[in-house]
Amino acid sequence: MIFTFKRIISPTLICIVLCINFSCKKMDITPSVTQRGGLALTFDDHYIDNWFPYMDLLDSMGVKATFYISNYNKFTAAQKAKLHKLQEHGHEIAFHSTTHANFLKESNSGGCDKLIKEEVIAGLELMNKDGFYPTTFAYPFGKHSEVLDKLLYKYFKSVRALNGTQDLTRSLASLENNKLLYGLGIDETSKRSMEKIKGLLFLAQQTNHCAVLLVHNIQRTDTDMQIPVWKLKEVLTNAISLHLKFYTISEISRQKL
C-alpha cells in the first residue's frame, strides 16, 4: 500500500506512519468516497467528577466522546446528574461492568452465567432504572476471549478490548458495523508519544478509518492513569486539522443486537 501525503509532515512522523503501515495488509483500507475518517475518544471507569469539568472543552472542540461506566452502584445523586448532563450534550454513556471485575478471571473461576448475571445484567438494570441505556461495552482490564465476546454480543452492539500490542493499526476500526474494537491507551501510563498518536490519526485520515483512543482521567497529579490537558488538547487539535470526524462508539458499531 502506497500513501499519498497531502501535506508536508516531519520526517519523524513519516517514519512512524511507515512503521504503522507494515501491518495494513491485514485490513481493508480502501478509502470511501462518501465517509470521513475519524476519532472515537473513549473514557473508562467511574471518574465522573474528573470528567465533568472538561465538558465545556469537549463541547468547544466539537467532540462527542464515549464514557464506559463501571461501579454505577456507587454513584451519588449529584454524580448521576452530571452523567445525565454529559448524555444531554451528545456524549455516549456506555457500559464497563458492575464492579470492574476481570472478566477472564471471573469466568474461569465462577463460570460465565454468574459473571453475566452479576457484572452485566445487575449493572444494566441499575443504569436503565435511571434513564441510561448502554448499547456498547468495554472490558475491564482490557482482556477478552472469543467465548466472552459471543456472550456479550447478546447485550451489546460492540465490545472494546485493549490494544496491548505494538501494532497501532489494531486500533483503527472501520466506520460502521464493528463488533470488536481495540482501544489504544494514551494515558501517561502508556508512555505513548505524541508523534505516534499523530501518526495513527494521520493514517485514520488517509484510509477513512476511525482511531479508537482510551483515557481514564484528565489532568490529575495523583495518578499516571490520566492525560494532561495540554496533551488532550493537542490530540484533538490535530484531529481537527486533519478534518477527522468525532464518532461515538455506538455510531461505528453494528446497528442491531
Secondary structure, 3 states (H helix, E strand, C coil): CCCCCCCCCCHHHHHHHHHHHHHHHHCCCCCCCCCCCEEEEEEEECCHHHHHHHHHHHHHCCCCCEEEECCHHHCCHHHHHHHHHHHHCCCEEEECCCCCCCHHHHHHHHCHHHHHHHHHHHHHHHHHHCCCCCCEEECHHHCCCHHHHHHHCCCCCEEEEECCCCCHHHHEECCCCECEEEEEECCHHHCCCHHHHHHHHHHHHHHCCEEEEEECEECCCCCCCEECHHHHHHHHHHHHHCCCEECCCHHHECCCC
